[in-house]
Amino acid sequence: MAHLKQTFSSLFNCLRETPSLFLGLTRLDSCLDTDEERVNFARRDELNRAHSEEPDGPLNFELDVCHQDPEYMFPTPLPHAQVKLITSWEAGWNVTNAIQGIFVLGLPYALLHSGYSGLLLIVLAAALCCYTGKILIVCLYEENEDGQLVRVRDTYEDIANACCKKLSPKLGGIIVNVTQVVELIMTCILYLIVSGNLLSQSFPYIALTEKTWSVIAFVTLLPCVFIRTLKIVSKLSQLCSLVHFVIILVVMTYCLTQIHQWSWAKFRLSIEFEDFLVSVGVIIFSYTSQIFLPTLEGNMKNPEEFRCMLNWTHFFACVLKTTFALTAFLTWGEETKEVITDNLPSFLKTLVNLCLLTKALLSYPLPFFAATEVVYSCISKGNHSNYRSLLLSLGVRGSFLLLTLLMAMFTPHFALLMGLSGSVTGAAMTFLLPSLFHLKLKWKKLSFLEKCADISVFILGLLCSLAGIVCSIKGLLEVFGGV
């Protein structure tokens, strides 16, 4: 029976932070209060454009945010939609949740294989991901004739469509949507695999295989088909965040009781290249939240505070991650395992495993809901009003739920395949696309240093992606006896 560490070790090779990406909207219930069937998740911030329902007219942001692009097509106003903007603190909480996901548990292992350079990587990754988040938001704005910043785009998809307008009006959006769906569905499947593994470890005296436990976990997730609003998903994400902090608190508390064993001599000076690549993936993609940033910024009461909020959230995340990784690594040194909770004594390990199981099950609804909404909106062609659309929505959700189970059960070497796709989708959404879009849309206004920065980030993202692809293909070849 495979250990939990093997599952997460394969996940680390994906070079992306998949679970944490989906914790970033825990307060969306404060932003949206609407029927889920009337919301396209990939374009959920379009609710800001439902001006016909606002008694006092359009929403006026302090940055004169409005839609003045003559080629911009407004969607049909959403009936009964209420726009409730969030504060900078609430937006910051969302970003914090997004960059404090399950990959934090792998940071001590990353330090084991990266040594002192890992500490530098934690800081560098925070700076890079903060930067790409900022330039992505910049792509939402253009200057009008008066030199005022005008929000002419709302989503990642809008930015992609604007960049690919000359080739095809919808090409960019299609690429972004496909990338999102692949990443989200792969994450859902991973949650099922992890849940089965955790259940088998928590109840070893019950003679059931991991696949059987995965089916049991799947049964508990069946109600996801009937989730109709993001409010419910957000409440589940809040509980997920609470469980996450409990796990971190337990590990930190135990490590502090072992402070007498700490030694800086445990750090490596030499590193192995392939192990170092895994560490880079774990560290860099533990900061990703770009997929949700356009929505958060569009729902802020004071969008001009977004950059400052992003700075502070990434700064505190960097401090917390460095502290946690150092504390855990100094406690166990060379014995540090892929998932740090495996180092805990048995009486704590069982408790933490159950917490991880709870976290995995609570994390599943958000990526599942997101993926099905993207697909449903593409299929329904904007028709959300009749009984047939309700059946279609249930059919899409039910099909995707079953798909995640079948792939988790019957796809051989799924973790390696997920690593291959994740190396593409994770790097693309975090580094490649933001820097490429920024260069494309703002080239004439960028300084030489800004152009160099964007090109450097693009090259770094490309290298990370290629490295992840090579490692995943190598693993697949080794499994199938190719090498």
N, C-alpha and C positions, 0 to 999 in steps of 0.2 A: 504493500500500500504506500503510495507516494506521500511524502511529508509535505507540510504546508510550505516549507521553504522552497521546494522545487517549483511549486506553482508560481510563487512570487519572483523567484529567480528568472523564470522564463518571461514573466511580465516585465522585469527590469530591462530585458533585451529589446523591448518594444520601443525604447527611447521616447517615452512620452508619459505624461501624468494623466492617465485617463480618469481614474475615479474622482480625483479632486476637481477636475474641470466641471463636474456636474453638481458640486455642492455650492456653486457660486450664486445661486439665486434663491437663497433660503428666505429672503424677505420679499419675494415676488408677490406674495399675497398682499403686501402693502402697496404694490404698484398696480395690480390688476385685480378686478373683481368682475369676472365675466365667464360666460359659458365656454368651456374648453373647446366645444365644437366650432366656435366662432373665432378661434385663435389659431393662427399659423405660428408654431413655436419659433421657426427660423426667422419670422418677421414679427415677433410679438410686440416689438416696440412701435409697430405701426399704429398701435392704439393711441399714440400721441397725436395721430393725425385725425382722430375721430372728432373733429371740431364741431360737427353739427349737433352733438349731444351736450356741448358745454354752454350753459346759459350766459356766460360772460364773454363769449367769443373765444378766439384761438388762444392757446397758451403762449405767453410771451416770456422767453427766458432772458436772463440778463445779458446774454451774448447776442441778443437779437436773433435767436435761433428761430428760423422759420423756413418754409419750403418755397423757394423762388426759382427753382430750376424749371424753365419752360418745357423741358422734355420729360419732366417727372410726372408719372401717372399715379394719381391718388387712388387708393382702393375705395371700395364702397364703405361708407361709415358703418361701424359696428353698432348695432342696436344695443342699448342698455349698457354700453361699455363706460366705465368710470375710470378716469385717469387720476391716480393718486401718486404724485411725485414723491420721491424719497430724498432724504437728507444725505449729506456727504458722509455722515457717520454710518448710516444704513448701507450706503453703497460700499463703504470701506469694509463693513462686516461681510458683505457678499464676496468681495475680492479676497478677504482673509480666508474665508471658507474655501474658496477656489484653490488657494495655494497652500493649504494646510491639509492635504489629503493623505491617503494611505501610503504614499511614497516616502513620507517622513520616517516611517518605520524602517526603510532601507538605507537611510542616510549614514548610520554608523557603519554599515557594511561597505558603503561607498568610500568612506574614509579609510577603511582597512586596505582597500586596493588603490587608493590614490594618495594616501599619506598627507603630507603638508599641503600638496597641491589641491587636495580636496577642499581644504578650508578656503583657499583662494577661489575655487570654482563656485562654492556656495555664494560668495559675495558677487562674483562676476555674473553668475546666472541671474541673481536678483536684479542687477543693473540692466542686463540685456533684455530680460522679459518685461521689465518696467518700461524700457525704451520702446520695444516693439508695440506694447500696449498703447503708448502715447501716440506713436506715428499712425497707428491704425485709426485712432479717433480723429487725428488731424485729417485723414482722408475723407471723413464725413462732411467736412466744411469747405466752403469756397468763399472768396471775398466778393461782395457785390460792388456796384459802381461807387458806393460811398466808402468803400474800404472796410465795411463791417463783415464779420464772420457770419456766414449763413449756413445753416445745416440743410444741405441739399440731399443727403443720403441718410438712411436709417440703420442699415444692417450690413453685415459682412457681405451678404449677397449683393446688395446695392453697389458696394465698392467694387466688387469683382465685375459686375455688369458694366460699370462705368469704364473700367480699364480695358475691357474686351469689346467695347461698343463698335469699334471699326471692323472687327472680325465677325462678331455676331452679338446682337443685343442681349441674348440670354446665355451665352456660352460660359461666361465667368460665374454666373449664378449657379448654373448646372454643376460646374466643377466643385464649387464650394459646398453645395448641397450634398453631392455624392460623397465628398470627403467627410462631411459631418455624419452622414448616415452610417458609413462604414465604421468610423471611429466609435460612434455611439452603440451600434449593435455589437461590435466586438467587445465593448466594455460590459454590456449586459451579459454576454456569454461568459465572460471572465467571472462575473459575480456568481453565476450558477456553479461554475467549476470550483471556485474558492469555497462557496457555501457547502458543497458536497464534501470537500476535503476537511473543512472545519468540523462538520457534523461527525465524520468518521473518527476524527481525533478526539472529539469531546465524548463520544460514546463508543469506545473501542470494544466494550464487552458485548455489543450488539452485532451479530454476524450479518452485516450488510456491506455491500460494495460502495465505493464512492459514487458510482453512477446512480445507484439506488438512492443514496442520500441526496444527490442532485435532483432527482425526481421529486423527492419529498419537499425540498426547498422550492422547487418549481410550483408545487401545489399551493404553498403559502403565498406565492406571487400572483396567483390567478386573479385576485381582485383588481390588479393593475388594469385589466381590460375595462373596468367600469369607472376608472378615475376620469372625472369630467372637467376638473378645474386645476389650474396651477396652484391654487391655494392649498389643496391637499398635498400635492407634491412638495410644496415649500415646507409644510409642517413636518413631513417625513424627513426632509433635509435638515431641519433644525434638530430633530432628535438624533439624526446621524452625526451631526457636528458635536452634540453633547457626548455621545458615545466615544467619538474620536478623542475628545479632550480627557475623558476618563482613562482611556488607554495610555495616553501620553503621561498623565499624572501618575498612574501606577508604575510605569517604567522609570520615570524620573525619581520618584520617591524611593524605589528600591536601589537605584544607582547611588543616590546620596547616602544610603546606609552602608555602601561599600567604598566610601571615599578614601579609606585607609589603603586601598589597593591601587589607587590611581598612580600612573607613571607616564611621563611624556616619552619615555624610551619605547613605548609601544608603537609609536608612529614609524611608518616605513619611509626610507629615503629613496629606495628603488621601487619601480613599479613595472608590471607586465602590461603590454600594450592593449591586449584584448580586454583584460579586467578593467583597465583604465577607461576604455570606451563604455563599458557597462556603467561605471561610476559617473561618467559624464552624462549619460542618459538619465540616470536616476536623479542627479542633482539638477540639471537644467530643466527637465520636464516636471519637476516638483513645483515649479513656479508658474505653470501655464494657466491662463484664464482668458486668453484673447477671444475665445469664441463667444463669451458673454459680455465683453466690455461695451460694444456699441449699444446694447440694450440698457445696461446700467447707466451709461452716460446720458442716454436719451431720456431716462426717467428721473434724473436728478433735478432737484429744485434749483440748484446753482451749478450748472455745468462747468462754469469757469473754475470751480474748485476741484475738478476731476484730476488734474495733473498733480496737485498737491496731495490729494487723497491717495493716488497711486504711489507716490513717493513714500509716504508714511507707511502704507500697508506692506510694501515690499521691504522697507527698512526693518520693520518689526518682525516680519517673516524671516528675514535673514538672520536677525539676532536670535530668534527663538530656535530656528533650525540649527544654527551653529552651536548653540548651547546644548540642545538635545543630542545632536550627533556627537559632540565632544564628550558629554557626560556618559553616554552609553558606551562609546568606544574606549574611553579611559577605564571603564569598569571591566570590560571583557577582553579588550586587546585582540590578540590573534584568534581568540575563540569566538569573536563576533560572527553571528550567523546572518544569512540573507535578510531574514525578518527578525528584528531584534527581540521580539517577544518570545522567540524560540530559546533565548538565553535565560529566560526567567525560570525560577524554581517551579516544580510541578504544581504546587498549590496556587501559585499566581498564574501559571500558564493556562490552566483550565479556565479560570475566570476571564483572562484576556482573550482566549480563543472564542468564548461565548460572546464577548463584546465585539470581537471582529466579525463573527457570524451575524450579529445584530446589525452591525455597520454595513455589511455587504447587502443584506436584505433590504435595509432602509435606503441604500444608495441606488438600488436597481430601478425604482420607478422614474426617476428624473431622466436618465439617458434613454430609457424605454419610451417615455412620454415624448421626449424631444424628437427621437427618430421617427416615431409613428406620425407625429404632427407634420413633419417635413414631407413624408411620403403622402399622407392623406391630402395635404394642401395641393400637391402636384396632381394627384389623381382626380380630386373633386372639381378642379378648375374654378374654385371660388363659390361653388354652389353649396351653401351650408344650411339651407332652410327646410328641406323636406325630409320625410320619413326615410326615403331611400338613402340620403346622406348619413342618417343615423346608423342604418345597417352597414353602410360602407365603412364608417368610422370604426364600428365594433369589429367588422371583418378584418380591417387592416391591423388593428391592435391584436386581435386573436391570432392572426397569421404570424405576426412578428413574435409574439410570445412563444408560439409553438416552434418557430424557426430558431430562436435562441436555445431552446431545450434540445432540439435535434442536433444542432451544431455542437453543443456542449457534450452530447452523448456519443455521437457517431463520427465526428470529424477527427481523423487520426492526426496526432501531433498538432493540435489546434494552437497551442501556445506559440510554436515556432511560426505558424502561418500568421498568427496575430502580430507577432513581432515584425514580420515582413511588411504587413500592411500598416502597422503602427509607426514604423520608421518613416513611412511616406506621409501619412496623415498628420502625425504629431509634429514633425519638423515643418511641414508645409503651413499648418495653421498658426504655428508659433513664430517662425523665423522667415521662411521663404515668402509667403504671400504678403505679410505686412510690409516688409522692406521693398518687395517688388512693386506693390501698389503705391507706396509712398513715392518711389522714384518715378513711376509712370504718371501719377496725377500732379506731383509737385515739382517736377524736374526743373522748370524754369525759375522757381522761387527758392530752391535750395542752394545753400552755400556749398563751397567745395568740401568743407569738413563734413557737412551733413550728408553729402553724396558719398563720401568715403565711408562714413559710418554705416549707411544703408547697404552699400556694396559689401562691406566687411561682414555685416550680420547675415546677408544673403549667402555669402560663401561659407560662413560657419554653419548655417542651417543646412546647406547642401552637403557639407562634409559629414555632419551628424547623421543626416538621412542616408547617405551612401554607406557610412560605417555600419549603421543598423541593418541596412539591406544585406551587406556582405556577411555580417555575423549571422543573420537569420538564414540566408541561403546556405552558408557553410554548415549550420546546424542541421538543416533539412537534408543536405547531402550526406552528412555523417549518419543521420538516422536511417536513411534509405540505402546506405552502403555505397554511396557514390565516391567517397574518399576514405 
